[in-house]
C-alpha cells in the first residue's frame, strides 16, 4: 500500500520561491525513499507544504510522519541560507489510496526545470538546447513561462530524443 504523506510548515526566513520549495521537496523525497507528489507555497513564501508518496512499511502511520518531519527539518537546516531557520509544522497528515480518491483536488505547484537543468537532462550545452528548442519539427515542449518547463515534459522529451539517437537518456538509470 502506498501512503501519501503531507507536511505543511511555516518557515522563517521564508523560502526564495517555488523553485527553492521544489528543490527542497526533491531532496526530502530522496532522503525519505519517497516520490515527490507536490509542493505548494504561500504567496509570501513563508508557508510550504510537501507531499510525498511512500510505500507503507509495517507499523503505525505515525512512524512515517515522524520520519518525514525529521527529514524536513534536516534538509531545510542543511540548505545554505536556512541553517538557523525556524520550522513550525502546521499540519502533518497521512492518507491511504482510498483516502486520496475521496479527497477533492488541491492545487499544487508542478515540478519545474529551467534552461540549464533541461539542457543537462538532454546532455547538451545551452547553445545546443536553444537550437533544439527552435526546431518546430522536433516536437520540443513549450515553456510554462519564459525559460521554465514542466519537469515531466522535459524528462519525456529527453528520453524520446535519446531513443531516437539510440542512446540512454540522462534521466534514465
C-alpha positions in Angstrom: 0.0 0.0 0.0 1.2 3.5 -0.8 0.9 6.3 1.7 0.5 9.9 0.8 2.4 12.0 3.4 2.0 15.7 3.7 3.8 18.2 5.9 2.9 21.8 6.0 5.2 24.2 7.9 5.8 27.9 8.5 9.5 28.7 7.7 11.3 31.7 8.8 13.1 33.1 6.9 10.7 32.4 4.0 11.8 30.4 1.0 13.2 32.2 -2.0 10.3 31.0 -4.2 8.6 28.0 -5.8 11.9 26.7 -7.3 13.5 26.6 -3.9 10.5 24.7 -2.5 10.7 22.2 -5.3 14.4 21.6 -4.8 14.0 21.1 -1.1 11.0 18.8 -1.9 13.1 16.6 -4.2 15.8 16.3 -1.5 13.2 15.5 1.2 11.6 12.8 -1.1 15.1 11.3 -1.9 16.0 11.1 1.7 12.6 9.6 2.6 12.8 6.9 -0.1 9.7 8.5 -1.4 8.4 10.2 -4.6 7.6 14.0 -4.5 4.0 14.3 -5.4 3.5 18.0 -5.0 4.6 21.3 -3.4 2.6 24.3 -2.6 3.9 27.7 -1.3 2.0 30.6 0.2 2.2 33.9 -1.7 4.6 35.3 1.0 6.7 32.1 0.7 6.6 31.6 4.5 4.3 28.5 4.5 5.2 25.5 2.4 3.6 22.0 2.0 5.4 19.0 0.7 3.5 15.8 -0.3 5.4 12.6 -0.9 4.3 9.1 -1.9 5.9 6.3 0.0 5.3 2.6 0.3 3.7 1.7 3.7 6.0 -0.2 5.9 4.9 -2.3 8.9 3.7 -0.3 11.9 1.5 2.6 12.5 1.2 5.7 10.3 2.8 7.9 12.9 6.3 6.5 12.2 6.4 7.6 8.5 5.0 11.0 9.6 7.7 11.4 12.3 10.4 10.4 9.8 9.0 12.9 7.3 9.1 15.7 9.9 12.7 14.9 10.9 13.7 14.7 7.3 12.2 18.1 6.5 14.0 19.7 9.5 17.3 18.1 8.5 17.1 19.1 4.8 16.0 22.7 5.4 18.6 23.3 8.1 21.4 21.8 5.9 20.5 24.1 3.0 22.6 27.2 2.6 20.8 30.3 3.9 18.4 28.3 6.1 20.8 26.8 8.7 19.1 28.6 11.5 15.6 28.5 10.1 12.6 28.2 12.3 10.4 25.4 11.1 6.9 25.2 12.7 4.9 22.3 11.4 1.3 23.4 10.9 -0.1 20.1 9.6 1.1 16.5 9.3 -1.2 14.0 7.6 -1.1 10.6 6.0 -3.6 9.3 3.5 -4.1 5.9 2.0 -5.0 5.4 -1.6 -8.7 5.2 -0.6 -8.5 8.5 1.3 -6.8 10.2 -1.6 -9.6 9.0 -4.0 -12.2 10.5 -1.7 -10.5 13.9 -1.3 -11.2 16.9 -3.5 -8.3 18.0 -5.7 -5.9 20.5 -4.1 -3.8 22.9 -6.2 -0.1 22.3 -6.2 3.0 23.7 -7.9 4.1 21.3 -10.6 7.8 20.2 -10.7 9.6 22.7 -13.0 13.1 22.9 -14.6 14.9 25.9 -16.1 17.0 26.0 -19.2 20.2 24.8 -17.6 18.6 21.8 -15.9 16.7 20.9 -19.1 19.9 21.1 -21.1 21.6 18.8 -18.6 18.7 16.3 -19.0 19.4 16.4 -22.7 23.1 16.1 -22.3 23.8 19.3 -24.3 25.1 22.8 -23.7 22.9 25.9 -23.6 23.6 26.8 -27.3 22.5 23.3 -28.5 19.5 23.5 -26.2 18.4 26.7 -27.9 19.0 25.1 -31.4 16.7 22.2 -30.4 14.1 24.4 -28.9 13.9 26.5 -32.1 13.3 23.5 -34.4 9.5 23.0 -34.6 9.9 19.7 -36.3 11.5 18.1 -33.2 8.4 18.4 -31.0 10.1 20.4 -28.3 7.8 21.0 -25.3 6.5 24.5 -24.8 7.5 26.5 -21.7 5.1 27.3 -18.9 6.8 30.7 -18.6 9.9 32.1 -20.3 12.7 29.6 -19.7 10.7 27.4 -17.4 9.4 23.9 -18.4 7.4 21.1 -16.8 9.9 18.6 -15.5 7.7 15.7 -16.7 7.7 17.1 -20.2 11.4 17.8 -20.2 12.2 14.2 -19.0 9.9 12.7 -21.6 11.4 14.8 -24.4 14.9 13.8 -23.2 14.0 10.1 -23.2 12.3 10.3 -26.6 15.3 12.2 -28.1 17.8 9.6 -26.6 15.7 6.8 -28.0 15.7 8.5 -31.5 19.5 8.9 -31.2 19.9 5.3 -29.9 21.4 6.1 -26.5 20.5 6.2 -22.9 18.8 9.4 -21.6 20.4 11.3 -18.7 17.1 10.8 -16.8 17.3 7.0 -17.0 19.2 4.8 -14.6 
